[in-house]
Amino acid sequence: MFVIHKKNILVGVLGATLVMAGVINYTNQSNVEVSGDLTSTLGESTYVSGMVDNLEGNRLEELADAYFVSARLERDKTYGEKLEVQENILYNEKSDESMKKAAQEEINCISDNLTKEMSIETLLKAKGFEDTIALINEPNVNVVVKSMEELNVAQVAQIQNIVMREANAKPENIHIVTKR
């Protein structure tokens, strides 16, 4: 039997928090303070000018990155809370065998969904999609894809193929959304 303990959940949440802190730190490195005379060298002036022109694009990218990090953390938090409830039932001495069996099945389902979601995200990244998040809410599978443009037919078919294969979802239950 596959059982996830509170320690494992805590380690997972802490790991996700560290990843989020790293992403936030990385995205905040674009805030550069400039002091002194900018006209003294052409190289500095060109560099700063390029940063100002690209500031709006960087801000949009930061917001999209923050969305994906936030969505993953929220998903992990929700799964952690669900697992904790089921583990409390599973390890409670007052729970009868049918309740324990149902709790174990729910734990297995949560673990299975999380594995499928991570697999979908990994495969989509391998296919060239910059960032994605998959959310399984049986029978539906929602996939949010980071893209500055609308997805073309081939990209949608590629996403559907991966989701159908990994999550055993029917095409009509797959919902794809783009996030800029």
LOVEXNU-429230 format. One record per residue (C-alpha): x, y, z negated; residue number from 1; residue in three letters. Coordinates in steps of 0.2 Angstrom, whole numbers, plus 5000, padded with zeros to 4 digits. Layout:
+------+-------+------+-----+------+
: east : north :   up : seq : type :
+------+-------+------+-----+------+
:    X :     Y :    Z : NUM :  ALA :
...
+------+-------+------+-----+------+
//
This chain:
+------+-------+------+-----+------+
: east : north :   up : seq : type :
+------+-------+------+-----+------+
: 5000 :  5000 : 5000 :   1 :  MET :
: 5006 :  5017 : 5004 :   2 :  PHE :
: 5004 :  5029 : 4989 :   3 :  VAL :
: 5010 :  5047 : 4989 :   4 :  ILE :
: 5015 :  5053 : 4971 :   5 :  HIS :
: 5014 :  5071 : 4964 :   6 :  LYS :
: 5033 :  5072 : 4965 :   7 :  LYS :
: 5032 :  5069 : 4984 :   8 :  ASN :
: 5019 :  5082 : 4986 :   9 :  ILE :
: 5029 :  5095 : 4976 :  10 :  LEU :
: 5045 :  5091 : 4986 :  11 :  VAL :
: 5035 :  5093 : 5002 :  12 :  GLY :
: 5027 :  5110 : 4997 :  13 :  VAL :
: 5044 :  5116 : 4991 :  14 :  LEU :
: 5052 :  5111 : 5007 :  15 :  GLY :
: 5039 :  5120 : 5017 :  16 :  ALA :
: 5041 :  5136 : 5006 :  17 :  THR :
: 5060 :  5136 : 5009 :  18 :  LEU :
: 5056 :  5134 : 5028 :  19 :  VAL :
: 5044 :  5149 : 5027 :  20 :  MET :
: 5057 :  5159 : 5017 :  21 :  ALA :
: 5070 :  5156 : 5030 :  22 :  GLY :
: 5058 :  5161 : 5044 :  23 :  VAL :
: 5054 :  5177 : 5035 :  24 :  ILE :
: 5072 :  5181 : 5032 :  25 :  ASN :
: 5076 :  5177 : 5050 :  26 :  TYR :
: 5062 :  5188 : 5057 :  27 :  THR :
: 5067 :  5203 : 5045 :  28 :  ASN :
: 5084 :  5203 : 5052 :  29 :  GLN :
: 5078 :  5214 : 5066 :  30 :  SER :
: 5077 :  5229 : 5054 :  31 :  ASN :
: 5093 :  5237 : 5057 :  32 :  VAL :
: 5098 :  5254 : 5049 :  33 :  GLU :
: 5109 :  5265 : 5059 :  34 :  VAL :
: 5119 :  5279 : 5051 :  35 :  SER :
: 5131 :  5291 : 5058 :  36 :  GLY :
: 5133 :  5300 : 5075 :  37 :  ASP :
: 5125 :  5289 : 5089 :  38 :  LEU :
: 5132 :  5299 : 5103 :  39 :  THR :
: 5150 :  5295 : 5098 :  40 :  SER :
: 5150 :  5279 : 5109 :  41 :  THR :
: 5139 :  5274 : 5123 :  42 :  LEU :
: 5138 :  5256 : 5118 :  43 :  GLY :
: 5130 :  5260 : 5101 :  44 :  GLU :
: 5118 :  5272 : 5109 :  45 :  SER :
: 5113 :  5259 : 5122 :  46 :  THR :
: 5111 :  5245 : 5109 :  47 :  TYR :
: 5099 :  5256 : 5098 :  48 :  VAL :
: 5089 :  5262 : 5113 :  49 :  SER :
: 5087 :  5244 : 5118 :  50 :  GLY :
: 5081 :  5240 : 5101 :  51 :  MET :
: 5068 :  5254 : 5101 :  52 :  VAL :
: 5061 :  5248 : 5118 :  53 :  ASP :
: 5059 :  5230 : 5112 :  54 :  ASN :
: 5052 :  5235 : 5095 :  55 :  LEU :
: 5034 :  5232 : 5099 :  56 :  GLU :
: 5038 :  5215 : 5107 :  57 :  GLY :
: 5048 :  5209 : 5092 :  58 :  ASN :
: 5034 :  5215 : 5080 :  59 :  ARG :
: 5021 :  5204 : 5090 :  60 :  LEU :
: 5033 :  5189 : 5090 :  61 :  GLU :
: 5035 :  5191 : 5071 :  62 :  GLU :
: 5016 :  5192 : 5068 :  63 :  LEU :
: 5014 :  5176 : 5079 :  64 :  ALA :
: 5028 :  5167 : 5069 :  65 :  ASP :
: 5020 :  5172 : 5053 :  66 :  ALA :
: 5004 :  5165 : 5059 :  67 :  TYR :
: 5011 :  5148 : 5062 :  68 :  PHE :
: 5021 :  5148 : 5046 :  69 :  VAL :
: 5006 :  5153 : 5036 :  70 :  SER :
: 4994 :  5141 : 5045 :  71 :  ALA :
: 5007 :  5126 : 5041 :  72 :  ARG :
: 5008 :  5131 : 5023 :  73 :  LEU :
: 4989 :  5132 : 5021 :  74 :  GLU :
: 4987 :  5115 : 5029 :  75 :  ARG :
: 5000 :  5108 : 5018 :  76 :  ASP :
: 4992 :  5116 : 5003 :  77 :  LYS :
: 4975 :  5109 : 5007 :  78 :  THR :
: 4982 :  5092 : 5010 :  79 :  TYR :
: 4991 :  5092 : 4994 :  80 :  GLY :
: 4976 :  5097 : 4985 :  81 :  GLU :
: 4966 :  5083 : 4993 :  82 :  LYS :
: 4979 :  5071 : 4989 :  83 :  LEU :
: 4980 :  5076 : 4971 :  84 :  GLU :
: 4961 :  5074 : 4969 :  85 :  VAL :
: 4962 :  5056 : 4977 :  86 :  GLN :
: 4977 :  5051 : 4966 :  87 :  GLU :
: 4968 :  5057 : 4950 :  88 :  ASN :
: 4954 :  5045 : 4955 :  89 :  ILE :
: 4966 :  5031 : 4960 :  90 :  LEU :
: 4976 :  5032 : 4944 :  91 :  TYR :
: 4961 :  5036 : 4932 :  92 :  ASN :
: 4958 :  5021 : 4920 :  93 :  GLU :
: 4939 :  5025 : 4920 :  94 :  LYS :
: 4938 :  5023 : 4939 :  95 :  SER :
: 4930 :  5007 : 4945 :  96 :  ASP :
: 4938 :  4997 : 4959 :  97 :  GLU :
: 4926 :  5003 : 4973 :  98 :  SER :
: 4931 :  5021 : 4968 :  99 :  MET :
: 4950 :  5017 : 4968 : 100 :  LYS :
: 4948 :  5008 : 4985 : 101 :  LYS :
: 4939 :  5023 : 4993 : 102 :  ALA :
: 4952 :  5035 : 4985 : 103 :  ALA :
: 4966 :  5024 : 4993 : 104 :  GLN :
: 4958 :  5024 : 5010 : 105 :  GLU :
: 4956 :  5043 : 5009 : 106 :  GLU :
: 4975 :  5045 : 5004 : 107 :  ILE :
: 4979 :  5034 : 5019 : 108 :  ASN :
: 4968 :  5044 : 5030 : 109 :  CYS :
: 4976 :  5061 : 5025 : 110 :  ILE :
: 4993 :  5053 : 5027 : 111 :  SER :
: 4989 :  5047 : 5044 : 112 :  ASP :
: 4981 :  5063 : 5050 : 113 :  ASN :
: 4997 :  5073 : 5044 : 114 :  LEU :
: 5008 :  5061 : 5053 : 115 :  THR :
: 4998 :  5063 : 5069 : 116 :  LYS :
: 4998 :  5082 : 5067 : 117 :  GLU :
: 5017 :  5082 : 5065 : 118 :  MET :
: 5019 :  5070 : 5080 : 119 :  SER :
: 5008 :  5081 : 5091 : 120 :  ILE :
: 5018 :  5097 : 5086 : 121 :  GLU :
: 5035 :  5088 : 5089 : 122 :  THR :
: 5030 :  5081 : 5106 : 123 :  LEU :
: 5023 :  5098 : 5112 : 124 :  LEU :
: 5039 :  5107 : 5106 : 125 :  LYS :
: 5049 :  5094 : 5116 : 126 :  ALA :
: 5038 :  5098 : 5131 : 127 :  LYS :
: 5043 :  5116 : 5130 : 128 :  GLY :
: 5029 :  5124 : 5120 : 129 :  PHE :
: 5038 :  5137 : 5109 : 130 :  GLU :
: 5027 :  5134 : 5093 : 131 :  ASP :
: 5011 :  5125 : 5090 : 132 :  THR :
: 5000 :  5119 : 5076 : 133 :  ILE :
: 4988 :  5104 : 5076 : 134 :  ALA :
: 4974 :  5102 : 5065 : 135 :  LEU :
: 4964 :  5086 : 5064 : 136 :  ILE :
: 4946 :  5087 : 5058 : 137 :  ASN :
: 4939 :  5071 : 5064 : 138 :  GLU :
: 4933 :  5069 : 5077 : 139 :  PRO :
: 4940 :  5086 : 5083 : 140 :  ASN :
: 4958 :  5090 : 5085 : 141 :  VAL :
: 4962 :  5109 : 5086 : 142 :  ASN :
: 4979 :  5114 : 5094 : 143 :  VAL :
: 4985 :  5132 : 5093 : 144 :  VAL :
: 4999 :  5136 : 5105 : 145 :  VAL :
: 5010 :  5151 : 5105 : 146 :  LYS :
: 5010 :  5158 : 5122 : 147 :  SER :
: 5010 :  5176 : 5129 : 148 :  MET :
: 5000 :  5171 : 5144 : 149 :  GLU :
: 4985 :  5160 : 5146 : 150 :  GLU :
: 4989 :  5141 : 5149 : 151 :  LEU :
: 4988 :  5134 : 5166 : 152 :  ASN :
: 4979 :  5118 : 5171 : 153 :  VAL :
: 4995 :  5108 : 5170 : 154 :  ALA :
: 4999 :  5114 : 5153 : 155 :  GLN :
: 4982 :  5111 : 5146 : 156 :  VAL :
: 4982 :  5093 : 5154 : 157 :  ALA :
: 4999 :  5090 : 5146 : 158 :  GLN :
: 4993 :  5095 : 5129 : 159 :  ILE :
: 4977 :  5085 : 5131 : 160 :  GLN :
: 4987 :  5070 : 5136 : 161 :  ASN :
: 4998 :  5071 : 5120 : 162 :  ILE :
: 4983 :  5074 : 5109 : 163 :  VAL :
: 4973 :  5059 : 5116 : 164 :  MET :
: 4988 :  5048 : 5115 : 165 :  ARG :
: 4994 :  5052 : 5097 : 166 :  GLU :
: 4977 :  5056 : 5089 : 167 :  ALA :
: 4966 :  5044 : 5099 : 168 :  ASN :
: 4955 :  5059 : 5102 : 169 :  ALA :
: 4942 :  5061 : 5117 : 170 :  LYS :
: 4945 :  5075 : 5129 : 171 :  PRO :
: 4929 :  5084 : 5124 : 172 :  GLU :
: 4935 :  5084 : 5106 : 173 :  ASN :
: 4951 :  5093 : 5109 : 174 :  ILE :
: 4951 :  5112 : 5107 : 175 :  HIS :
: 4966 :  5122 : 5113 : 176 :  ILE :
: 4968 :  5140 : 5108 : 177 :  VAL :
: 4983 :  5152 : 5113 : 178 :  THR :
: 4990 :  5164 : 5100 : 179 :  LYS :
: 5001 :  5178 : 5106 : 180 :  ARG :
+------+-------+------+-----+------+
//
